[in-house]
């Protein structure tokens, strides 16, 4: 494979040969990255702030939307070289299979198209022009929203595209961006920034994407100490580390570890006939639910914050929870054909084998049932009567917990409330409103049908807050003399 240059820098900032370092890893292309000193990082950040004042602040939001839309369209075009550049290295660096990498690229890029971006902007700002100047406020005064001069986006690298989405959100509110992606999300933000330069070179002057290894944390600390706003993705430990290193006046928007789960009510478990196998016509509806559930887990190989770890399945349907667990195993095998699992680390492989071994011992004691893909696929389904909620070891590993009522599931989730994010639901019938209210009180920030779990709508309240509102500062002008002070109606 060709070496990969892990950076995009604005014009006016040139790397010297001695500032380029190499990272070699087994089965990966050679990676070159900028090894910038502390003074040079500050120089870059000052340049980005100046560019933002000279260009981005005065751009209409529509210009940002249109440029991003053009890049997204190229990423969706099978014949475009920008898409080819991404796909060349997306799978190797992310660890996903090639079909999965392609599915992730397409799903992410669809969310960056014009209509989706305007849905996001309008859901956050009833008058988007508030991002371009003072507008009438709720009581007749004036108000203005504007992003911070320079936002540092610190990506986790777990799911490709997440860091790019963060960058796009910052540009929409007129904030220059310095993005450090994680190794697993390296390719897409670098190539996206290159595409942005090709589509709107002035806009791209407000963007810098630089990778450096996590062990070179001194560079991260330098940027944390200088940025005007920090947006970070990662584990609780990462968020804690970042919080301890930013000045007290610097705001932090953190997206820490979260988990998804599923609720399958008895209304989704009808149609079983005695002796039928998963291919029987009477099981089509139930089988469809199982396929949607399997896909919601399989996409991102369960590494996404939206990915389910547990399915609560209600008793009392024609298909009982244990039978549904077997259907889910069948569905995982079906999905494995279309979206093969990615690379499994040695550590994860050991954890999966230990989990399967313990489950098989429990099965011999009548404590549940385990289904798995053997050595050929890492997916694992554990049917555990009386089991408890636990985080899985990822790689398409789920627990199926039977419950007498859905309310029983809500009670079991209370201790996990700080980590809950997305829930996929099916078959709740007339109880849907009651269940949704219960989930809201638990702190769940997103409820979806199972099919929609992997792809949140552009306007979703990410972890319960506005994704754009969190990136702006508001300026309010009060008093009846507003117009005479030069702030006129537009």
C-alpha positions in Angstrom: 0.0 0.0 0.0 1.0 3.6 -0.6 2.2 5.6 2.5 -0.4 7.8 4.0 0.1 11.4 4.9 -1.8 12.0 8.1 -2.4 15.7 7.9 -4.1 18.5 6.1 -2.7 22.0 6.7 -4.0 25.4 5.6 -2.0 27.4 3.0 0.6 29.6 4.7 1.7 26.8 7.0 4.4 24.6 5.5 6.0 21.5 7.1 9.7 21.3 7.2 11.3 17.9 6.4 12.5 17.5 10.0 8.9 17.9 11.3 7.7 14.8 9.5 7.8 11.5 11.5 6.9 8.0 10.4 4.8 5.4 12.2 5.2 1.7 11.2 2.7 -0.9 12.2 2.1 -4.5 11.0 -0.3 -4.9 8.1 -0.8 -1.1 7.8 0.5 1.4 5.3 3.4 3.5 6.5 2.0 6.6 8.2 3.7 10.0 8.1 2.6 12.6 10.6 3.6 16.1 11.6 5.8 16.1 14.7 5.3 19.8 15.5 7.0 21.5 18.4 5.0 23.6 20.9 5.9 26.9 19.3 4.9 25.6 15.9 1.5 24.3 17.2 0.9 27.8 18.6 1.8 29.3 15.2 -0.7 27.0 13.5 -3.4 27.9 15.9 -2.8 31.6 15.5 -3.0 31.2 11.7 -6.3 29.5 12.0 -7.7 32.2 14.1 -6.6 34.9 11.7 -8.1 33.0 8.7 -11.4 32.7 10.6 -11.5 36.4 11.1 -10.6 37.1 7.5 -13.0 34.6 5.9 -15.2 32.3 7.8 -16.9 34.8 10.2 -18.4 36.7 7.2 -19.4 33.6 5.2 -23.1 32.8 5.0 -24.1 29.5 6.5 -25.3 28.4 3.1 -21.7 28.6 1.7 -20.5 26.1 4.4 -23.5 23.9 3.7 -23.0 23.9 0.0 -19.3 23.1 0.2 -19.8 20.2 2.6 -22.6 18.9 0.4 -20.4 18.9 -2.6 -17.7 16.9 -0.8 -20.3 14.5 0.6 -21.7 14.0 -2.9 -18.2 13.0 -4.2 -17.8 10.6 -1.3 -21.0 8.9 -2.4 -20.0 8.8 -6.1 -18.5 5.4 -7.0 -16.5 7.0 -9.8 -15.0 9.9 -7.8 -11.3 9.8 -6.9 -12.1 11.3 -3.5 -14.1 8.3 -2.5 -11.4 6.0 -3.8 -8.8 7.9 -1.7 -10.9 7.2 1.4 -11.6 3.5 0.7 -7.9 2.8 0.0 -7.0 3.1 3.6 -10.3 3.3 5.6 -10.6 -0.5 6.2 -6.9 -1.1 7.2 -6.7 1.8 9.7 -10.2 1.3 11.2 -9.9 -2.5 11.4 -13.3 -3.0 9.8 -13.9 -5.3 6.8 -13.9 -3.6 3.4 -17.7 -4.0 3.0 -18.3 -2.5 6.4 -15.9 0.4 5.7 -17.9 1.2 2.6 -21.2 1.0 4.4 -19.9 3.3 7.1 -18.6 5.8 4.5 -21.9 5.9 2.7 -23.9 6.3 5.9 -21.8 9.1 7.2 -21.7 10.9 3.9 -25.5 10.8 3.6 -25.6 12.7 6.8 -23.4 15.5 5.4 -25.7 16.2 2.4 -27.4 19.6 2.1 -30.8 18.6 3.3 -29.5 16.9 6.4 -27.3 19.9 7.3 -30.1 22.3 7.0 -32.3 20.1 9.1 -29.6 20.2 11.8 -29.1 24.0 11.6 -32.9 24.8 11.6 -33.6 22.4 14.4 -31.0 24.3 16.6 -31.7 27.8 15.4 -35.3 28.8 14.5 -33.7 31.7 12.5 -30.4 30.4 11.1 -29.5 34.0 10.2 -28.6 34.5 13.9 -25.3 32.9 12.9 -24.7 35.7 10.4 -25.7 38.8 12.4 -28.0 40.2 15.1 -31.6 39.1 14.8 -34.8 39.8 16.7 -34.8 38.0 20.0 -37.8 36.4 21.7 -39.0 39.6 23.3 -38.1 42.1 20.6 -34.5 42.8 21.5 -31.5 41.5 19.5 -29.5 38.3 19.8 -26.5 36.8 17.9 -24.9 33.3 18.0 -21.3 32.7 16.9 -18.9 29.8 17.3 -15.7 30.1 19.3 -12.6 31.4 17.4 -10.8 28.0 17.4 -12.2 24.6 18.4 -10.0 21.7 19.1 -11.7 18.4 18.1 -10.1 15.4 19.8 -11.4 12.2 18.1 -11.6 8.8 19.7 -10.9 6.8 16.5 -13.5 4.2 17.3 -15.9 4.8 14.5 -14.8 6.5 11.2 -16.7 9.7 10.4 -17.4 10.8 13.9 -14.5 13.3 14.0 -15.5 14.6 10.6 -19.0 15.2 11.8 -17.6 17.2 14.7 -15.5 19.3 12.4 -18.5 20.0 10.1 -20.6 21.1 13.1 -17.9 23.6 14.1 -17.7 25.1 10.6 -21.5 25.5 10.5 -21.3 27.9 13.5 -18.2 29.7 12.1 -15.5 28.2 14.3 -12.0 27.4 12.8 -11.0 23.8 13.5 -7.9 21.9 14.6 -8.8 18.2 14.6 -6.7 15.4 16.0 -8.3 12.1 14.9 -7.7 8.8 16.5 -5.8 6.1 14.4 -9.0 4.2 13.6 -10.7 7.4 12.2 -7.6 8.7 10.5 -8.4 8.5 6.8 -11.8 10.2 6.5 -11.1 13.6 8.2 -7.8 14.0 6.3 -9.4 13.2 2.9 -12.5 15.2 3.7 -10.3 18.3 4.4 -8.6 17.7 1.1 -11.9 17.5 -0.7 -13.0 20.7 1.1 -9.9 22.5 -0.2 -10.7 21.3 -3.8 -14.3 22.5 -3.5 -13.9 25.8 -1.5 -10.2 26.7 -0.9 -11.1 29.7 1.2 -13.3 27.7 3.6 -10.6 25.0 3.9 -8.1 27.7 5.1 -10.0 27.4 8.4 -9.3 23.7 8.9 -6.2 21.8 10.1 -6.2 18.0 10.6 -3.2 16.5 12.3 -2.5 13.0 13.7 0.1 12.2 16.2 0.4 9.1 18.4 -1.3 9.0 21.7 2.0 8.5 23.5 3.1 11.9 22.3 0.5 13.5 24.6 2.6 16.7 25.1 1.3 18.0 21.8 -2.3 17.3 22.9 -1.6 19.2 26.2 -0.2 22.2 24.3 -3.4 22.5 22.1 -5.7 21.9 25.1 -4.0 24.8 26.8 -4.5 27.2 23.9 -7.9 26.3 22.3 -11.0 28.4 22.8 -13.3 25.4 22.9 -12.5 21.7 23.3 -14.7 18.9 21.9 -13.6 15.4 22.9 -14.7 11.9 22.2 -13.6 8.9 24.2 -13.7 6.9 27.4 -14.4 8.3 30.8 -10.6 8.1 31.5 -9.9 10.2 28.3 -12.5 12.8 29.3 -11.1 13.0 32.8 -7.5 13.4 31.4 -8.7 16.2 29.1 -10.6 18.0 31.8 -7.6 18.1 34.1 -5.5 19.8 31.4 -7.7 22.6 30.1 -7.7 26.0 31.7 -10.7 26.8 33.8 -12.0 29.4 31.3 -12.0 26.9 28.4 -15.3 25.2 27.9 -15.3 21.4 27.3 -17.9 19.5 25.3 -17.4 15.8 25.9 -18.9 12.7 24.4 -17.8 9.9 26.7 -18.5 6.2 26.8 -22.2 5.3 26.2 -24.1 2.2 25.5 -27.2 1.2 23.6 -29.8 -1.5 24.2 -33.0 -2.9 22.8 -36.5 -3.6 24.0 -38.5 -6.2 22.1 -42.1 -6.4 23.3 -44.5 -9.4 23.0 -46.3 -7.7 20.1 -43.2 -8.2 17.9 -43.1 -11.9 18.7 -46.2 -13.4 17.1 -46.7 -15.8 14.2 -45.0 -18.9 15.4 -46.3 -22.3 14.2 -45.3 -25.5 15.9 -42.2 -27.1 14.4 -41.4 -24.2 12.0 -37.8 -23.2 11.4 -36.5 -19.6 10.8 -37.3 -19.8 7.1 -41.0 -20.6 7.7 -43.5 -18.0 6.3 -45.2 -17.6 9.7 -42.0 -16.3 11.2 -41.4 -13.6 8.6 -42.3 -10.7 10.8 -40.4 -12.0 13.8 -37.4 -12.8 11.6 -37.4 -9.3 10.3 -37.2 -7.9 13.8 -34.3 -10.2 14.5 -32.5 -9.1 11.3 -33.0 -5.4 12.3 -31.6 -6.2 15.7 -28.6 -8.0 14.3 -27.8 -5.2 11.9 -28.0 -2.6 14.7 -25.3 -4.5 16.6 -23.2 -5.5 13.6 -22.8 -2.0 12.0 -19.6 -0.5 13.5 -18.9 -4.0 14.9 -20.6 -2.8 18.0 -18.0 0.0 18.6 -20.5 2.8 18.2 -22.1 4.6 21.2 -25.4 3.7 19.6 -24.7 0.0 19.4 -26.8 -2.3 21.6 -25.2 -4.5 24.2 -28.3 -6.1 25.6 -31.8 -7.0 24.3 -34.7 -7.3 26.8 -37.3 -9.6 25.3 -40.7 -9.8 26.8 -42.4 -13.1 27.5 -45.9 -13.9 26.4 -45.6 -13.7 22.6 -46.0 -16.7 20.4 -42.3 -16.8 20.0 -40.7 -16.9 23.5 -37.4 -15.1 24.3 -35.3 -18.2 24.1 -36.6 -18.9 20.6 -36.0 -15.2 19.6 -32.4 -15.5 20.8 -31.9 -18.4 18.4 -33.5 -16.3 15.6 -31.0 -13.5 16.5 -28.1 -15.9 16.1 -29.5 -16.9 12.7 -29.7 -13.2 11.8 -26.1 -12.6 12.8 -25.0 -15.3 10.5 -27.0 -13.8 7.7 -25.5 -10.3 8.4 -22.0 -11.8 8.5 -22.3 -12.7 4.9 -23.1 -9.2 3.7 -21.1 -7.2 6.3 -18.2 -9.5 7.5 -16.7 -8.8 10.9 -13.5 -6.9 11.0 -10.2 -7.6 12.6 -10.4 -8.9 16.2 -7.5 -7.9 18.5 -5.7 -10.6 20.4 -7.1 -9.2 23.7 -10.7 -9.1 22.3 -10.3 -12.7 20.9 -9.3 -14.0 24.3 -12.2 -12.2 26.0 -14.6 -13.7 23.5 -13.3 -17.2 24.0 -13.5 -16.9 27.8 -17.0 -15.5 27.6 -18.1 -18.4 25.3 -16.5 -21.0 27.5 -18.1 -19.7 30.7 -21.5 -19.5 28.9 -21.2 -23.1 27.6 -20.5 -24.3 31.2 -23.6 -22.4 32.3 -25.6 -24.0 29.5 -24.5 -27.4 30.8 -25.9 -26.4 34.2 -29.2 -25.2 32.7 -28.4 -21.5 33.3 -28.9 -20.3 29.7 -28.1 -20.9 26.1 -25.1 -19.7 24.0 -25.0 -19.4 20.2 -21.9 -18.2 18.3 -20.2 -18.1 15.0 -17.3 -20.5 16.0 -13.8 -19.7 14.8 -15.1 -18.2 11.6 -17.0 -15.2 13.1 -16.9 -13.5 16.5 -20.6 -12.9 16.9 -22.0 -14.3 20.1 -25.6 -14.5 21.5 -26.1 -15.3 25.2 -29.6 -16.2 26.3 -29.5 -15.6 30.1 -32.7 -16.1 32.2 -32.1 -14.1 35.4 -29.1 -12.4 33.9 -28.0 -8.8 34.5 -27.1 -5.9 32.3 -23.4 -5.9 31.5 -21.2 -4.2 28.9 -20.2 -6.7 26.2 -16.7 -7.4 24.9 -17.9 -5.9 21.6 -17.4 -7.6 18.2 -21.2 -8.4 17.9 -21.6 -9.9 21.4 -25.1 -9.5 23.0 -27.0 -10.7 26.0 -30.7 -11.6 25.6 -32.5 -11.1 28.9 -36.1 -12.4 29.2 -38.5 -10.2 31.2 -42.1 -10.6 32.2 -42.9 -7.0 31.4 -41.0 -4.1 29.7 -41.3 -2.2 33.0 -39.0 -4.9 34.5 -36.4 -3.9 31.9 -36.6 -0.3 32.9 -36.0 -1.1 36.5 -32.9 -3.2 35.5 -31.5 -0.3 33.7 -31.6 2.3 36.5 -28.0 1.6 37.7 -26.8 2.1 34.1 -28.6 5.5 33.7 -25.3 7.6 33.4 -24.3 5.5 30.4 -27.5 5.0 28.5 -27.9 6.7 25.1 -29.8 4.9 22.3 -32.6 2.4 22.7 -34.1 0.4 19.8 -37.7 -0.6 20.3 -40.1 -3.1 18.7 -43.5 -4.5 19.5 -44.7 -2.2 22.3 -48.2 -1.7 20.9 -50.3 0.7 23.0 -47.6 0.8 25.7 -45.2 2.8 23.6 -46.0 6.2 25.1 -45.6 4.9 28.7 -42.3 3.2 27.9 -40.9 6.3 26.1 -41.7 8.4 29.1 -40.0 5.9 31.4 -36.9 5.9 29.1 -36.8 9.7 29.1 -36.8 9.7 32.9 -33.9 7.3 32.9 -31.9 9.8 30.8 -32.0 8.0 27.5 -31.3 10.6 24.8 -32.5 8.7 21.7 -35.3 6.2 21.0 -35.6 4.6 17.6 -37.0 1.6 15.8 -34.4 -1.1 15.5 -33.7 -0.5 11.9 -32.8 3.1 12.6 -30.5 2.5 15.5 -27.1 2.9 13.7 -27.9 6.1 12.0 -29.2 9.0 14.2 -31.0 11.8 12.4 -28.8 14.9 11.8 -30.7 16.9 14.4 -30.6 14.4 17.3 -29.7 15.8 20.7 -26.3 14.1 20.9 -26.0 12.8 24.5 -29.0 14.9 25.4 -27.9 18.4 24.3 -27.9 20.4 21.1 -24.9 19.6 19.0 -24.7 23.1 17.5 -26.0 25.0 20.5 -23.1 23.5 22.5 -20.6 25.1 20.1 -21.7 28.8 20.2 -21.6 31.8 22.4 -24.6 34.1 22.5 -24.6 37.9 22.5 -27.9 39.6 23.6 -28.6 43.3 23.1 -31.3 44.6 25.4 -33.3 47.9 25.5 -35.5 50.0 23.3 -32.6 51.9 21.8 -31.2 48.9 19.9 -32.0 50.1 16.4 -30.6 53.6 17.0 -27.3 52.0 18.0 -26.8 50.7 14.4 -28.3 47.3 14.6 -30.9 47.5 11.9 -33.6 45.1 10.7 -32.4 42.8 8.0 
